[in-house]
Amino acid sequence: NEQGLFRLVGSHETVMELKSLIETGKLDVDLREYPTPVVASLLKLFFDSLPNPVIPFCDYEVIMSTADLPVAAERIFVLRKLLGQLPTSNHLVLRYICGFLRKVADKSDVNLMTSSNLAIIWGMLILRTNDILLSPRGVSESVTAANKCQLIAQTLIDNSDNISQQIVPVRLNGRLLSNVPPSMAKARLHDRPALTKASRIKFN
């Protein structure tokens, strides 16, 4: 219920202190003893420090392309199809964090953090590229990429309860979503290394 959750930044010194404790194996730290902005900042730092994001670099381009789908129901369907191909560990982490963010957004009347606000913060933490050829060039491309990233993140947060559900044929305006759009019908993610136990607890 804390206002500005994830938007407010915790003390850098305290965040680094807590990070050090966790990295040295002190996993029984009582996070309730720390201010909420510190814990929230630490969580963001963890996702930002992953050597390969929870949605891996190699899948950036195909996931970003779903933002071009004009119909929300189609975007949700294709994202579910693609994210279902993630390694189990990545999929579980993505489901958990999106589900948690959905719970935060559900209390936006108190904490002032809507799914749109959360997506601005979290979009580039779960979906980013390390390929210079795919990186935005100039202000215009940067804004476009940021907007797409936000749209995808908001879609995942708003539909977090559907991420893990089995894909079934869905009709929209009389046609099966499983048949549209043709360019995405055979879309697949690349083979990629899964998140490891070390990456789940180690900051880089």
C-alpha positions in Angstrom: 0.0 0.0 0.0 3.0 2.3 0.0 2.6 5.3 -2.3 5.1 5.4 -5.2 6.2 1.8 -4.8 9.1 1.2 -7.2 9.0 4.8 -8.2 10.6 6.1 -5.0 14.3 5.3 -4.7 15.8 3.9 -1.6 19.1 5.1 0.0 21.9 4.0 -2.3 24.2 3.3 0.7 21.6 1.1 2.4 20.7 -0.7 -0.9 24.4 -1.6 -1.4 24.7 -2.7 2.2 21.7 -5.1 1.8 23.0 -6.3 -1.6 26.4 -7.1 0.0 24.7 -9.1 2.8 22.7 -11.2 0.3 25.8 -11.8 -2.0 27.8 -13.0 0.9 25.2 -15.7 1.6 23.3 -14.1 4.4 19.9 -15.1 3.1 18.1 -15.0 6.4 18.0 -11.1 6.2 14.7 -9.8 7.6 13.7 -7.4 4.8 11.0 -6.0 7.1 13.7 -4.2 9.0 14.4 -2.0 5.9 12.4 0.8 4.4 10.2 -0.3 1.6 11.9 1.9 -1.0 15.2 0.2 -0.2 13.8 -3.3 -0.7 12.0 -2.2 -3.9 15.3 -0.6 -5.2 17.2 -3.8 -4.4 14.6 -5.9 -6.4 15.0 -3.6 -9.4 18.7 -3.7 -9.1 18.6 -7.5 -9.2 16.7 -7.6 -12.4 18.8 -4.9 -13.9 22.0 -6.8 -13.0 21.1 -10.1 -14.6 23.7 -10.9 -17.2 20.8 -12.0 -19.4 17.3 -10.6 -18.7 14.4 -12.8 -17.7 13.2 -12.4 -21.3 16.6 -13.2 -22.9 18.4 -10.9 -25.2 18.0 -13.2 -28.2 14.2 -13.0 -27.9 14.1 -9.2 -27.7 13.2 -8.5 -31.3 10.4 -11.0 -31.7 8.8 -10.0 -28.3 9.1 -6.3 -29.2 7.3 -7.0 -32.5 4.1 -8.0 -30.6 3.7 -4.3 -29.7 2.8 -3.7 -33.4 -0.3 -5.9 -33.1 -3.2 -3.4 -33.0 -5.7 -5.6 -31.2 -5.0 -6.3 -27.6 -6.5 -9.8 -27.6 -4.1 -10.8 -30.5 -1.1 -9.3 -28.6 -2.0 -11.3 -25.5 -2.5 -14.5 -27.5 0.9 -14.2 -29.3 2.7 -13.2 -26.1 1.3 -16.3 -24.3 2.4 -18.5 -27.2 6.0 -17.0 -27.3 6.5 -16.8 -23.5 5.3 -20.4 -23.2 8.6 -21.3 -25.0 10.8 -19.7 -22.3 13.0 -22.0 -20.1 11.0 -23.1 -17.1 13.0 -20.9 -14.7 12.6 -17.8 -16.8 8.9 -18.5 -17.2 8.4 -19.0 -13.5 10.2 -15.8 -12.5 8.4 -13.8 -15.2 5.0 -15.1 -13.9 5.9 -14.3 -10.3 7.0 -10.8 -10.9 4.2 -9.9 -13.2 1.7 -11.4 -10.8 3.2 -9.4 -7.9 3.1 -6.2 -10.0 -0.6 -6.9 -10.8 -1.3 -7.1 -7.0 0.5 -3.7 -6.7 -1.6 -2.2 -9.5 -4.8 -3.5 -8.0 -4.2 -1.2 -5.1 -3.3 1.8 -7.2 -6.1 3.8 -5.5 -3.8 3.8 -2.5 -0.3 3.4 -3.8 -0.8 5.5 -6.9 1.0 2.9 -9.0 -1.2 1.8 -11.9 -0.1 -0.9 -14.3 0.9 1.8 -16.8 3.2 3.5 -14.2 4.7 0.1 -13.2 5.3 -0.8 -16.8 7.3 2.4 -17.4 9.7 1.3 -14.6 9.7 -2.5 -15.2 9.6 -2.7 -19.0 13.3 -2.2 -19.6 14.2 -4.4 -16.6 12.6 -7.5 -18.0 13.0 -6.7 -21.7 16.1 -5.0 -23.2 18.7 -5.6 -25.9 22.5 -5.9 -26.0 22.6 -5.9 -29.8 23.9 -2.5 -31.1 22.0 -3.1 -34.3 18.7 -3.4 -32.5 19.5 -0.5 -30.1 17.5 2.7 -30.7 19.3 5.4 -32.5 18.3 9.0 -31.7 15.6 10.4 -29.6 12.7 9.3 -31.8 13.7 5.7 -32.0 14.4 5.7 -28.2 10.9 7.0 -27.5 9.3 4.5 -29.8 11.2 1.6 -28.2 10.4 2.8 -24.7 6.7 3.0 -25.6 6.7 -0.5 -27.1 8.5 -1.9 -24.1 6.0 -0.2 -21.8 3.0 -1.6 -23.8 4.3 -5.1 -23.6 5.1 -4.9 -19.9 1.7 -3.4 -19.1 0.1 -6.2 -21.2 2.0 -8.8 -19.1 1.0 -7.1 -15.8 -2.7 -6.7 -16.7 -2.9 -10.3 -17.9 -0.5 -11.9 -15.5 -3.1 -14.6 -14.6 -3.1 -15.7 -18.2 0.6 -16.0 -18.8 0.8 -19.7 -17.7 -2.6 -20.8 -19.0 -2.8 -23.4 -21.8 -3.4 -21.7 -25.2 -6.8 -22.5 -26.6 -8.4 -21.3 -29.9 -9.9 -17.9 -29.3 -12.3 -16.1 -31.7 -12.2 -12.4 -32.3 -14.7 -10.9 -34.8 -15.5 -14.3 -36.2 -11.9 -15.5 -36.8 -9.6 -17.6 -34.8 -6.7 -15.8 -33.2 -4.6 -18.9 -33.7 -4.7 -18.1 -37.4 -3.6 -14.4 -37.1 -1.5 -12.5 -37.8 0.2 -14.8 -40.4 3.6 -13.2 -39.7 3.4 -14.3 -36.1 1.7 -17.7 -36.5 5.0 -19.6 -36.7 7.0 -17.2 -34.4 9.3 -19.0 -32.1 11.9 -18.0 -29.5 15.5 -18.9 -29.8 17.3 -21.5 -27.8 18.9 -19.8 -24.9 20.4 -20.6 -21.5 18.0 -20.6 -18.6 18.3 -18.6 -15.5 20.6 -20.5 -13.1 20.5 -20.7 -9.3 23.5 -18.4 -9.2 21.8 -15.8 -11.3 18.8 -15.8 -9.0 20.9 -14.8 -6.0 24.0 -13.2 -7.4 24.3 -9.6 -8.5 26.9 -8.6 -11.1 
